[in-house]
Amino acid sequence: MKNKKRKAEKIIFNSEKDMPITPMSLGSMAFNLTGSWRNIRPLIDLNNCLQCGICWKFCPDAAIVIENEFPVIDYDYCKGCGLCAEECPAKCITMEEEVK
């Protein structure tokens, strides 16, 4: 029997309201400052931000919070994975080299 590859299509959400509820475990992340692992950091251009919340929803480290309806990155916890930049529909998040 031959394995057939299924074609994967990118799922695009217009806002966090379109996304399914996902289980998250934030227990130990709150106690471990993991930002020092990062070699690239996300930067948000708030002038082009759609305020959709998708970056917040996809962040695996809960390093993005929403303040005054805009995303804010807590660099103490951000590992620089780039998921927020990849999923941002407005492409207003760029990954820049970390300067230490």
C-alpha positions as CSV (number, residue, x, y, z in Angstrom):
1,M,0.0,0.0,0.0
2,K,1.4,3.3,-1.0
3,N,1.3,6.3,1.4
4,K,-0.5,9.2,-0.2
5,K,0.6,12.7,0.7
6,R,-2.3,14.9,1.6
7,K,-2.1,18.5,0.5
8,A,-1.9,20.9,3.5
9,E,-3.4,24.3,3.0
10,K,-2.7,27.2,5.3
11,I,-5.7,28.1,7.4
12,I,-6.3,31.8,7.6
13,F,-8.3,33.4,10.4
14,N,-9.7,36.9,10.2
15,S,-9.7,37.3,14.0
16,E,-9.3,35.3,17.2
17,K,-13.1,34.9,17.2
18,D,-12.8,32.6,14.1
19,M,-10.3,30.3,15.8
20,P,-11.2,27.2,17.8
21,I,-10.7,27.2,21.5
22,T,-7.4,25.5,22.2
23,P,-6.1,24.0,25.4
24,M,-3.1,25.8,26.9
25,S,-0.9,25.0,29.8
26,L,0.7,28.2,31.2
27,G,1.7,26.7,34.6
28,S,5.5,26.5,34.5
29,M,6.0,29.2,31.8
30,A,5.0,31.9,34.2
31,F,7.9,31.0,36.5
32,N,10.7,30.6,33.9
33,L,12.1,33.7,32.1
34,T,13.0,32.1,28.8
35,G,13.6,35.3,26.8
36,S,17.4,34.8,27.0
37,W,17.1,31.9,24.6
38,R,16.2,34.2,21.8
39,N,18.5,35.2,18.9
40,I,15.8,37.0,16.9
41,R,13.0,39.1,18.3
42,P,9.6,40.1,16.9
43,L,8.9,43.8,16.5
44,I,5.3,45.0,15.9
45,D,4.4,47.9,13.7
46,L,1.4,49.1,15.6
47,N,0.5,51.6,12.8
48,N,-0.4,48.6,10.5
49,C,-1.8,46.3,13.2
50,L,-5.3,45.1,12.6
51,Q,-5.9,44.3,16.3
52,C,-7.1,40.9,15.4
53,G,-5.4,39.0,18.2
54,I,-4.0,36.2,16.1
55,C,-0.4,36.8,17.3
56,W,-1.6,36.5,20.9
57,K,-3.5,33.3,20.1
58,F,-0.6,31.6,18.3
59,C,2.2,32.5,20.8
60,P,3.2,29.2,22.4
61,D,4.9,31.0,25.3
62,A,2.1,33.4,26.3
63,A,4.6,36.2,25.7
64,I,2.0,38.4,24.0
65,V,-0.6,40.3,25.9
66,I,-3.2,42.7,24.7
67,E,-3.0,46.2,26.2
68,N,-5.3,49.0,25.0
69,E,-6.5,46.7,22.2
70,F,-2.9,46.3,20.8
71,P,-0.5,43.4,21.2
72,V,2.5,43.9,23.4
73,I,5.4,41.4,23.6
74,D,6.9,40.5,26.9
75,Y,10.5,39.9,25.9
76,D,11.2,38.2,29.3
77,Y,9.3,35.2,28.0
78,C,9.5,35.5,24.1
79,K,11.8,32.8,22.7
80,G,11.8,34.3,19.2
81,C,10.1,31.4,17.5
82,G,8.5,33.7,14.9
83,L,5.0,32.1,14.9
84,C,3.5,35.5,15.6
85,A,5.2,37.0,12.5
86,E,4.3,34.1,10.4
87,E,0.6,34.1,11.3
88,C,0.0,37.9,11.3
89,P,-2.4,38.6,8.5
90,A,-1.2,42.2,8.2
91,K,2.4,41.2,8.2
92,C,3.1,44.0,10.7
93,I,5.4,41.8,12.8
94,T,9.0,41.4,11.6
95,M,11.8,39.3,13.1
96,E,14.9,41.3,13.8
97,E,18.3,40.1,15.0
98,E,18.7,40.2,18.8
99,V,21.3,42.7,20.1
100,K,22.7,41.6,23.4
